[in-house]
Amino acid sequence: MSNELSITQIEGAIAEAKPTMDAVRAQIGRVIVGQQRMVDRLLIGLLSNGHVLLEGVPGLAKTTAVQALAQSLSLDFKRIQFTPDLLPSDLLGTQVYSPADGTFSVHKGPLFTNIVLADEINRAPAKVQSALLEAMQERQITLDGQAHALPGSFMVLATQNPIEQEGTYPLPEAQADRFLLKVRLSYPDRDEEHEILRRVSAGTETPEAVASSADLDRCRAAARQVRMEPVVESYIVDLVRATRDPASVGLDDLSRILDFGGSPRATLALATTARSHAVLVEGRAYVTPDDVKAMAHDVLRHRILLSYEAEAEGLTEDDVITRVLEQVRTP
């Protein structure tokens, strides 16, 4: 392409973008101990302009991390607590009648902001969860037949308790697919938990604003320019096709444990997040297969459906994705 940037130009753009993202990470680190994977995935989602679903038991600082992210970027932030009695209008807004002049005006809901924290999203029924679909995919909301655009930096960061916990509902597959990443969180180790206790005793810190939406736009532009060679593109296609049609890439043994695999949206998501991983973690101007492997589990785990045979064997989505990574040839 004639307008394609050279590696030197891309490296220059990344050299300007990475310190901004590092500064945001440092501000989140003022209030979050450990959970480096969660923080990196939040930043990758931000760079990729996609939505992120965080799954973990209560008390792992999911809400705190999202709030710190918004504060460090000077972005408007709203938190919605999902409950079984929540209504779609509680998210989207509604038309309000004015008796004085006999007209209706739009009362915008909490989705009209930059970063939305959908807290415990799987505690609300499917009707409410599906109200997010248009906002997440089209970045607009329709009220009374009129479309209202959402901000360019609109992002849904949702938290979810494990399905096994009482009072939760599984997300509809169509909505789960709209999340760029699904990140599973684990407990902190002993040293990290000790540090959490020490910090709380000493008093909590507040993140400072170290970047703006304009800075974020520049970082996203740099991530989009990261070079991806055709051989890496082919590798991404083979990985996703291996979840959808294992036999087509010579992995007949996986056919019995996979009912459904990733769609082309998964292919696009894996390419986009691999670019962001190269920028954020490595500060690199090109994508390697290692970037793809690093993002594969978070991109694919909510986009594949295992067979009853896989469940009977005690296999998880992550187990199957690991098998795919092991068996698809790495360029």
LODRENGU-533790 format. One record per residue (C-alpha): residue number from 1; residue in one letter; chain; x, z, y negated. Coordinates in steps of 0.001 Angstrom, whole numbers, plus 500000, padded with zeros to 6 digits. Example, Ala and Ser with C-alpha at 12.3 -4.5 7.8 and 13.67 -1.06 7.14 Angstrom:
<pts>
{pos=1, code=a, unit=A, px=512300, pz=507800, py=504500}
{pos=2, code=s, unit=A, px=513670, pz=507140, py=501060}
</pts>
This chain:
<pts>
{pos=1, code=m, unit=A, px=500000, pz=500000, py=500000}
{pos=2, code=s, unit=A, px=501295, pz=499126, py=496563}
{pos=3, code=n, unit=A, px=500306, pz=502471, py=495035}
{pos=4, code=e, unit=A, px=501875, pz=504546, py=497810}
{pos=5, code=l, unit=A, px=504335, pz=507085, py=496500}
{pos=6, code=s, unit=A, px=507907, pz=507243, py=497717}
{pos=7, code=i, unit=A, px=509150, pz=510242, py=499692}
{pos=8, code=t, unit=A, px=511123, pz=511332, py=496637}
{pos=9, code=q, unit=A, px=507991, pz=511306, py=494466}
{pos=10, code=i, unit=A, px=506013, pz=513194, py=497097}
{pos=11, code=e, unit=A, px=508786, pz=515786, py=497398}
{pos=12, code=g, unit=A, px=508681, pz=516240, py=493620}
{pos=13, code=a, unit=A, px=504922, pz=516848, py=493663}
{pos=14, code=i, unit=A, px=505272, pz=519342, py=496512}
{pos=15, code=a, unit=A, px=508115, pz=521122, py=494732}
{pos=16, code=e, unit=A, px=505666, pz=521762, py=491880}
{pos=17, code=a, unit=A, px=502725, pz=522703, py=494121}
{pos=18, code=k, unit=A, px=504347, pz=525071, py=496609}
{pos=19, code=p, unit=A, px=505354, pz=527796, py=494097}
{pos=20, code=t, unit=A, px=501741, pz=527948, py=492924}
{pos=21, code=m, unit=A, px=500441, pz=528477, py=496443}
{pos=22, code=d, unit=A, px=503229, pz=530969, py=497171}
{pos=23, code=a, unit=A, px=502216, pz=532926, py=494081}
{pos=24, code=v, unit=A, px=498593, pz=533012, py=495250}
{pos=25, code=r, unit=A, px=499730, pz=534185, py=498684}
{pos=26, code=a, unit=A, px=501787, pz=536943, py=497062}
{pos=27, code=q, unit=A, px=498774, pz=538180, py=495094}
{pos=28, code=i, unit=A, px=496661, pz=538318, py=498243}
{pos=29, code=g, unit=A, px=499506, pz=540249, py=499860}
{pos=30, code=r, unit=A, px=499075, pz=542961, py=497229}
{pos=31, code=v, unit=A, px=495792, pz=543988, py=498842}
{pos=32, code=i, unit=A, px=496110, pz=542638, py=502401}
{pos=33, code=v, unit=A, px=498593, pz=544031, py=504928}
{pos=34, code=g, unit=A, px=499564, pz=541621, py=507692}
{pos=35, code=q, unit=A, px=496955, pz=539018, py=508721}
{pos=36, code=q, unit=A, px=499403, pz=536307, py=507658}
{pos=37, code=r, unit=A, px=497664, pz=533729, py=509807}
{pos=38, code=m, unit=A, px=494334, pz=534418, py=508108}
{pos=39, code=v, unit=A, px=495884, pz=534150, py=504647}
{pos=40, code=d, unit=A, px=497665, pz=530902, py=505491}
{pos=41, code=r, unit=A, px=494469, pz=529405, py=506917}
{pos=42, code=l, unit=A, px=492510, pz=530377, py=503828}
{pos=43, code=l, unit=A, px=495110, pz=528629, py=501675}
{pos=44, code=i, unit=A, px=495163, pz=525580, py=503957}
{pos=45, code=g, unit=A, px=491373, pz=525385, py=503693}
{pos=46, code=l, unit=A, px=491689, pz=525631, py=499933}
{pos=47, code=l, unit=A, px=494335, pz=522882, py=499792}
{pos=48, code=s, unit=A, px=492252, pz=520698, py=502096}
{pos=49, code=n, unit=A, px=489068, pz=521277, py=500055}
{pos=50, code=g, unit=A, px=487222, pz=522458, py=503154}
{pos=51, code=h, unit=A, px=485169, pz=525424, py=504286}
{pos=52, code=v, unit=A, px=486558, pz=528186, py=506498}
{pos=53, code=l, unit=A, px=484842, pz=530427, py=509049}
{pos=54, code=l, unit=A, px=486568, pz=533748, py=509787}
{pos=55, code=e, unit=A, px=485602, pz=535473, py=513019}
{pos=56, code=g, unit=A, px=486554, pz=539049, py=513766}
{pos=57, code=v, unit=A, px=485194, pz=542534, py=514232}
{pos=58, code=p, unit=A, px=484270, pz=544500, py=511090}
{pos=59, code=g, unit=A, px=487097, pz=546186, py=509221}
{pos=60, code=l, unit=A, px=489781, pz=543476, py=509358}
{pos=61, code=a, unit=A, px=489810, pz=542843, py=505556}
{pos=62, code=k, unit=A, px=488051, pz=539477, py=505737}
{pos=63, code=t, unit=A, px=485941, pz=540148, py=502652}
{pos=64, code=t, unit=A, px=488864, pz=541635, py=500726}
{pos=65, code=a, unit=A, px=491044, pz=538585, py=501421}
{pos=66, code=v, unit=A, px=488414, pz=536130, py=500185}
{pos=67, code=q, unit=A, px=487812, pz=538105, py=497007}
{pos=68, code=a, unit=A, px=491569, pz=538328, py=496347}
{pos=69, code=l, unit=A, px=491859, pz=534561, py=496801}
{pos=70, code=a, unit=A, px=489225, pz=533899, py=494149}
{pos=71, code=q, unit=A, px=490727, pz=536405, py=491717}
{pos=72, code=s, unit=A, px=494231, pz=534977, py=492019}
{pos=73, code=l, unit=A, px=492921, pz=531491, py=491139}
{pos=74, code=s, unit=A, px=490604, pz=532543, py=488269}
{pos=75, code=l, unit=A, px=487661, pz=531065, py=490146}
{pos=76, code=d, unit=A, px=484074, pz=532272, py=489979}
{pos=77, code=f, unit=A, px=483178, pz=534207, py=493083}
{pos=78, code=k, unit=A, px=479902, pz=535350, py=494596}
{pos=79, code=r, unit=A, px=479241, pz=537283, py=497758}
{pos=80, code=i, unit=A, px=476076, pz=536847, py=499788}
{pos=81, code=q, unit=A, px=475301, pz=539421, py=502448}
{pos=82, code=f, unit=A, px=473496, pz=537612, py=505245}
{pos=83, code=t, unit=A, px=470696, pz=539642, py=506826}
{pos=84, code=p, unit=A, px=467823, pz=538834, py=509203}
{pos=85, code=d, unit=A, px=465282, pz=538834, py=506340}
{pos=86, code=l, unit=A, px=467235, pz=536491, py=504026}
{pos=87, code=l, unit=A, px=465327, pz=533409, py=502792}
{pos=88, code=p, unit=A, px=466704, pz=529940, py=501945}
{pos=89, code=s, unit=A, px=465627, pz=530429, py=498319}
{pos=90, code=d, unit=A, px=467883, pz=533495, py=498179}
{pos=91, code=l, unit=A, px=470812, pz=531077, py=498531}
{pos=92, code=l, unit=A, px=469651, pz=527928, py=496796}
{pos=93, code=g, unit=A, px=467472, pz=529228, py=493982}
{pos=94, code=t, unit=A, px=463945, pz=528245, py=493073}
{pos=95, code=q, unit=A, px=461644, pz=526881, py=490375}
{pos=96, code=v, unit=A, px=460314, pz=529550, py=488008}
{pos=97, code=y, unit=A, px=457042, pz=529038, py=486146}
{pos=98, code=s, unit=A, px=456870, pz=529976, py=482475}
{pos=99, code=p, unit=A, px=453286, pz=530888, py=481417}
{pos=100, code=a, unit=A, px=454237, pz=530601, py=477735}
{pos=101, code=d, unit=A, px=454713, pz=526832, py=477764}
{pos=102, code=g, unit=A, px=453342, pz=525951, py=481197}
{pos=103, code=t, unit=A, px=456612, pz=524499, py=482507}
{pos=104, code=f, unit=A, px=458944, pz=525149, py=485407}
{pos=105, code=s, unit=A, px=462636, pz=525886, py=485034}
{pos=106, code=v, unit=A, px=465364, pz=526021, py=487658}
{pos=107, code=h, unit=A, px=466663, pz=529433, py=488603}
{pos=108, code=k, unit=A, px=469942, pz=528682, py=490349}
{pos=109, code=g, unit=A, px=470924, pz=530741, py=493377}
{pos=110, code=p, unit=A, px=474322, pz=532270, py=494176}
{pos=111, code=l, unit=A, px=475602, pz=529043, py=495781}
{pos=112, code=f, unit=A, px=476153, pz=527656, py=492287}
{pos=113, code=t, unit=A, px=479702, pz=528958, py=491965}
{pos=114, code=n, unit=A, px=483283, pz=528105, py=492950}
{pos=115, code=i, unit=A, px=483905, pz=530297, py=495986}
{pos=116, code=v, unit=A, px=481029, pz=531677, py=498034}
{pos=117, code=l, unit=A, px=481607, pz=534457, py=500518}
{pos=118, code=a, unit=A, px=478910, pz=534177, py=503169}
{pos=119, code=d, unit=A, px=479409, pz=537630, py=504636}
{pos=120, code=e, unit=A, px=478344, pz=538091, py=508259}
{pos=121, code=i, unit=A, px=476808, pz=534633, py=508273}
{pos=122, code=n, unit=A, px=475635, pz=534966, py=511868}
{pos=123, code=r, unit=A, px=473353, pz=537904, py=511055}
{pos=124, code=a, unit=A, px=470810, pz=535527, py=509489}
{pos=125, code=p, unit=A, px=468544, pz=533201, py=511493}
{pos=126, code=a, unit=A, px=469174, pz=529469, py=511791}
{pos=127, code=k, unit=A, px=466699, pz=528543, py=509016}
{pos=128, code=v, unit=A, px=468835, pz=530322, py=506440}
{pos=129, code=q, unit=A, px=472130, pz=529141, py=507883}
{pos=130, code=s, unit=A, px=470920, pz=525548, py=507785}
{pos=131, code=a, unit=A, px=470156, pz=525919, py=504068}
{pos=132, code=l, unit=A, px=473900, pz=525758, py=503574}
{pos=133, code=l, unit=A, px=474247, pz=522344, py=505209}
{pos=134, code=e, unit=A, px=473578, pz=520145, py=502183}
{pos=135, code=a, unit=A, px=475723, pz=522319, py=499938}
{pos=136, code=m, unit=A, px=478636, pz=522290, py=502382}
{pos=137, code=q, unit=A, px=478523, pz=518592, py=503207}
{pos=138, code=e, unit=A, px=477233, pz=516904, py=500047}
{pos=139, code=r, unit=A, px=478358, pz=519574, py=497559}
{pos=140, code=q, unit=A, px=474970, pz=519478, py=495932}
{pos=141, code=i, unit=A, px=471683, pz=521347, py=496185}
{pos=142, code=t, unit=A, px=468235, pz=519772, py=495968}
{pos=143, code=l, unit=A, px=465508, pz=521814, py=494284}
{pos=144, code=d, unit=A, px=462027, pz=520352, py=493893}
{pos=145, code=g, unit=A, px=463360, pz=516866, py=494600}
{pos=146, code=q, unit=A, px=466127, pz=517034, py=491992}
{pos=147, code=a, unit=A, px=469793, pz=517121, py=493046}
{pos=148, code=h, unit=A, px=472095, pz=519587, py=491326}
{pos=149, code=a, unit=A, px=475846, pz=519065, py=491671}
{pos=150, code=l, unit=A, px=478062, pz=521980, py=492670}
{pos=151, code=p, unit=A, px=481475, pz=522631, py=491097}
{pos=152, code=g, unit=A, px=484364, pz=520470, py=492309}
{pos=153, code=s, unit=A, px=486131, pz=523512, py=493724}
{pos=154, code=f, unit=A, px=483045, pz=524702, py=495627}
{pos=155, code=m, unit=A, px=484090, pz=526332, py=498890}
{pos=156, code=v, unit=A, px=482255, pz=528397, py=501482}
{pos=157, code=l, unit=A, px=484299, pz=531112, py=503137}
{pos=158, code=a, unit=A, px=482152, pz=532700, py=505810}
{pos=159, code=t, unit=A, px=482767, pz=535764, py=507926}
{pos=160, code=q, unit=A, px=481287, pz=536173, py=511356}
{pos=161, code=n, unit=A, px=481170, pz=539024, py=513803}
{pos=162, code=p, unit=A, px=481738, pz=538101, py=517449}
{pos=163, code=i, unit=A, px=478576, pz=536848, py=519108}
{pos=164, code=e, unit=A, px=478711, pz=539669, py=521644}
{pos=165, code=q, unit=A, px=477867, pz=542190, py=518929}
{pos=166, code=e, unit=A, px=474255, pz=543298, py=518609}
{pos=167, code=g, unit=A, px=472056, pz=541608, py=516010}
{pos=168, code=t, unit=A, px=473930, pz=538304, py=515690}
{pos=169, code=y, unit=A, px=472812, pz=534686, py=516067}
{pos=170, code=p, unit=A, px=475042, pz=531772, py=517113}
{pos=171, code=l, unit=A, px=475568, pz=529199, py=514369}
{pos=172, code=p, unit=A, px=473854, pz=525841, py=514898}
{pos=173, code=e, unit=A, px=476378, pz=523280, py=516158}
{pos=174, code=a, unit=A, px=475747, pz=520988, py=513183}
{pos=175, code=q, unit=A, px=476598, pz=523733, py=510741}
{pos=176, code=a, unit=A, px=479615, pz=524990, py=512655}
{pos=177, code=d, unit=A, px=481003, pz=521449, py=512556}
{pos=178, code=r, unit=A, px=480895, pz=521529, py=508733}
{pos=179, code=f, unit=A, px=483536, pz=524250, py=508705}
{pos=180, code=l, unit=A, px=486964, pz=522702, py=508463}
{pos=181, code=l, unit=A, px=488530, pz=525660, py=510281}
{pos=182, code=k, unit=A, px=487394, pz=528514, py=512467}
{pos=183, code=v, unit=A, px=489961, pz=531308, py=512404}
{pos=184, code=r, unit=A, px=489875, pz=534162, py=514905}
{pos=185, code=l, unit=A, px=491350, pz=537446, py=513756}
{pos=186, code=s, unit=A, px=492985, pz=540194, py=515734}
{pos=187, code=y, unit=A, px=493713, pz=543846, py=515017}
{pos=188, code=p, unit=A, px=496845, pz=544731, py=513011}
{pos=189, code=d, unit=A, px=499839, pz=546044, py=514908}
{pos=190, code=r, unit=A, px=500888, pz=549714, py=514670}
{pos=191, code=d, unit=A, px=503276, pz=549283, py=511728}
{pos=192, code=e, unit=A, px=500745, pz=547249, py=509763}
{pos=193, code=e, unit=A, px=498019, pz=549809, py=510360}
{pos=194, code=h, unit=A, px=500376, pz=552546, py=509202}
{pos=195, code=e, unit=A, px=501087, pz=550556, py=506031}
{pos=196, code=i, unit=A, px=497341, pz=550134, py=505427}
{pos=197, code=l, unit=A, px=496921, pz=553904, py=505611}
{pos=198, code=r, unit=A, px=499824, pz=554452, py=503211}
{pos=199, code=r, unit=A, px=498502, pz=551956, py=500653}
{pos=200, code=v, unit=A, px=494996, pz=553388, py=500669}
{pos=201, code=s, unit=A, px=496415, pz=556874, py=500122}
{pos=202, code=a, unit=A, px=498537, pz=555600, py=497232}
{pos=203, code=g, unit=A, px=495699, pz=553691, py=495571}
{pos=204, code=t, unit=A, px=494673, pz=550056, py=495836}
{pos=205, code=e, unit=A, px=496084, pz=547253, py=493687}
{pos=206, code=t, unit=A, px=494171, pz=544442, py=492029}
{pos=207, code=p, unit=A, px=495290, pz=540811, py=492357}
{pos=208, code=e, unit=A, px=496243, pz=539048, py=489141}
{pos=209, code=a, unit=A, px=495236, pz=535530, py=488166}
{pos=210, code=v, unit=A, px=498356, pz=533394, py=488707}
{pos=211, code=a, unit=A, px=496796, pz=529913, py=488807}
{pos=212, code=s, unit=A, px=493825, pz=527950, py=487501}
{pos=213, code=s, unit=A, px=491470, pz=525328, py=488861}
{pos=214, code=a, unit=A, px=493684, pz=522666, py=487242}
{pos=215, code=d, unit=A, px=496667, pz=524030, py=489184}
{pos=216, code=l, unit=A, px=494596, pz=523892, py=492353}
{pos=217, code=d, unit=A, px=493678, pz=520262, py=491671}
{pos=218, code=r, unit=A, px=497373, pz=519374, py=491331}
{pos=219, code=c, unit=A, px=498198, pz=521149, py=494593}
{pos=220, code=r, unit=A, px=495405, pz=519322, py=496397}
{pos=221, code=a, unit=A, px=496604, pz=515994, py=495022}
{pos=222, code=a, unit=A, px=500116, pz=516728, py=496303}
{pos=223, code=a, unit=A, px=498780, pz=517593, py=499774}
{pos=224, code=r, unit=A, px=496810, pz=514343, py=499953}
{pos=225, code=q, unit=A, px=500001, pz=512354, py=499319}
{pos=226, code=v, unit=A, px=501947, pz=513863, py=502230}
{pos=227, code=r, unit=A, px=503232, pz=511047, py=504425}
{pos=228, code=m, unit=A, px=501841, pz=510603, py=507928}
{pos=229, code=e, unit=A, px=503447, pz=508003, py=510163}
{pos=230, code=p, unit=A, px=501291, pz=505852, py=512491}
{pos=231, code=v, unit=A, px=502783, pz=507534, py=515558}
{pos=232, code=v, unit=A, px=501479, pz=510926, py=514324}
{pos=233, code=e, unit=A, px=498087, pz=509398, py=513529}
{pos=234, code=s, unit=A, px=497915, pz=508082, py=517087}
{pos=235, code=y, unit=A, px=498827, pz=511528, py=518404}
{pos=236, code=i, unit=A, px=495941, pz=513105, py=516468}
{pos=237, code=v, unit=A, px=493499, pz=510492, py=517795}
{pos=238, code=d, unit=A, px=494694, pz=511083, py=521377}
{pos=239, code=l, unit=A, px=494287, pz=514861, py=521041}
{pos=240, code=v, unit=A, px=490704, pz=514636, py=519831}
{pos=241, code=r, unit=A, px=489794, pz=511916, py=522326}
{pos=242, code=a, unit=A, px=491190, pz=514146, py=525077}
{pos=243, code=t, unit=A, px=488481, pz=516700, py=524252}
{pos=244, code=r, unit=A, px=485761, pz=514028, py=524157}
{pos=245, code=d, unit=A, px=486769, pz=511732, py=527000}
{pos=246, code=p, unit=A, px=489701, pz=513233, py=528901}
{pos=247, code=a, unit=A, px=489835, pz=510345, py=531374}
{pos=248, code=s, unit=A, px=490494, pz=507856, py=528555}
{pos=249, code=v, unit=A, px=493877, pz=509432, py=527917}
{pos=250, code=g, unit=A, px=494678, pz=510095, py=531566}
{pos=251, code=l, unit=A, px=493488, pz=513723, py=531750}
{pos=252, code=d, unit=A, px=490868, pz=513457, py=534499}
{pos=253, code=d, unit=A, px=491311, pz=517121, py=535471}
{pos=254, code=l, unit=A, px=489819, pz=518243, py=532139}
{pos=255, code=s, unit=A, px=486563, pz=516315, py=532578}
{pos=256, code=r, unit=A, px=484960, pz=519025, py=534700}
{pos=257, code=i, unit=A, px=485522, pz=521788, py=532115}
{pos=258, code=l, unit=A, px=484471, pz=519935, py=528947}
{pos=259, code=d, unit=A, px=480858, pz=518999, py=528208}
{pos=260, code=f, unit=A, px=481341, pz=517881, py=524616}
{pos=261, code=g, unit=A, px=484411, pz=517317, py=522490}
{pos=262, code=g, unit=A, px=485415, pz=516798, py=518905}
{pos=263, code=s, unit=A, px=483833, pz=514025, py=516825}
{pos=264, code=p, unit=A, px=485682, pz=511758, py=514361}
{pos=265, code=r, unit=A, px=485121, pz=514545, py=511830}
{pos=266, code=a, unit=A, px=487520, pz=516630, py=513941}
{pos=267, code=t, unit=A, px=490083, pz=513819, py=513794}
{pos=268, code=l, unit=A, px=489869, pz=513721, py=509998}
{pos=269, code=a, unit=A, px=490039, pz=517513, py=509779}
{pos=270, code=l, unit=A, px=493140, pz=517674, py=511957}
{pos=271, code=a, unit=A, px=494908, pz=515064, py=509820}
{pos=272, code=t, unit=A, px=493933, pz=516755, py=506548}
{pos=273, code=t, unit=A, px=494944, pz=520254, py=507614}
{pos=274, code=a, unit=A, px=498213, pz=519024, py=509150}
{pos=275, code=r, unit=A, px=499142, pz=517646, py=505718}
{pos=276, code=s, unit=A, px=498257, pz=520942, py=504053}
{pos=277, code=h, unit=A, px=500250, pz=522855, py=506678}
{pos=278, code=a, unit=A, px=503299, pz=520698, py=505945}
{pos=279, code=v, unit=A, px=503018, pz=521567, py=502245}
{pos=280, code=l, unit=A, px=502128, pz=525245, py=502452}
{pos=281, code=v, unit=A, px=504238, pz=526458, py=505359}
{pos=282, code=e, unit=A, px=507152, pz=524042, py=505399}
{pos=283, code=g, unit=A, px=507234, pz=522546, py=501902}
{pos=284, code=r, unit=A, px=507653, pz=519164, py=503588}
{pos=285, code=a, unit=A, px=506650, pz=515703, py=502360}
{pos=286, code=y, unit=A, px=505746, pz=514348, py=505785}
{pos=287, code=v, unit=A, px=503700, pz=515475, py=508793}
{pos=288, code=t, unit=A, px=505271, pz=516211, py=512174}
{pos=289, code=p, unit=A, px=503557, pz=516785, py=515533}
{pos=290, code=d, unit=A, px=504327, pz=520497, py=515082}
{pos=291, code=d, unit=A, px=502032, pz=520563, py=512032}
{pos=292, code=v, unit=A, px=499283, pz=519016, py=514148}
{pos=293, code=k, unit=A, px=499799, pz=521511, py=516977}
{pos=294, code=a, unit=A, px=499780, pz=524425, py=514536}
{pos=295, code=m, unit=A, px=496292, pz=523479, py=513315}
{pos=296, code=a, unit=A, px=494739, pz=522230, py=516560}
{pos=297, code=h, unit=A, px=493150, pz=525485, py=517717}
{pos=298, code=d, unit=A, px=491603, pz=526333, py=514337}
{pos=299, code=v, unit=A, px=490250, pz=522797, py=513896}
{pos=300, code=l, unit=A, px=488913, pz=522248, py=517419}
{pos=301, code=r, unit=A, px=487735, pz=525608, py=518813}
{pos=302, code=h, unit=A, px=484276, pz=525380, py=517201}
{pos=303, code=r, unit=A, px=483898, pz=521665, py=517923}
{pos=304, code=i, unit=A, px=484100, pz=521647, py=521710}
{pos=305, code=l, unit=A, px=481575, pz=522840, py=524276}
{pos=306, code=l, unit=A, px=482764, pz=524061, py=527650}
{pos=307, code=s, unit=A, px=480999, pz=523407, py=530926}
{pos=308, code=y, unit=A, px=479467, pz=526106, py=533098}
{pos=309, code=e, unit=A, px=482363, pz=525584, py=535485}
{pos=310, code=a, unit=A, px=484861, pz=526474, py=532756}
{pos=311, code=e, unit=A, px=482902, pz=529587, py=531839}
{pos=312, code=a, unit=A, px=482736, pz=530586, py=535504}
{pos=313, code=e, unit=A, px=486517, pz=530375, py=535634}
{pos=314, code=g, unit=A, px=486783, pz=532589, py=532557}
{pos=315, code=l, unit=A, px=488265, pz=529842, py=530388}
{pos=316, code=t, unit=A, px=487885, pz=529943, py=526601}
{pos=317, code=e, unit=A, px=487955, pz=527150, py=524055}
{pos=318, code=d, unit=A, px=491486, pz=528159, py=523119}
{pos=319, code=d, unit=A, px=492574, pz=527909, py=526770}
{pos=320, code=v, unit=A, px=491264, pz=524351, py=526981}
{pos=321, code=i, unit=A, px=492858, pz=523314, py=523685}
{pos=322, code=t, unit=A, px=496171, pz=524704, py=524916}
{pos=323, code=r, unit=A, px=495835, pz=522565, py=528063}
{pos=324, code=v, unit=A, px=495157, pz=519505, py=525930}
{pos=325, code=l, unit=A, px=498253, pz=520180, py=523815}
{pos=326, code=e, unit=A, px=500335, pz=520606, py=526946}
{pos=327, code=q, unit=A, px=499112, pz=517441, py=528655}
{pos=328, code=v, unit=A, px=498850, pz=514927, py=525802}
{pos=329, code=r, unit=A, px=502255, pz=513395, py=525275}
{pos=330, code=t, unit=A, px=503976, pz=514535, py=522078}
{pos=331, code=p, unit=A, px=505646, pz=511689, py=520161}
</pts>
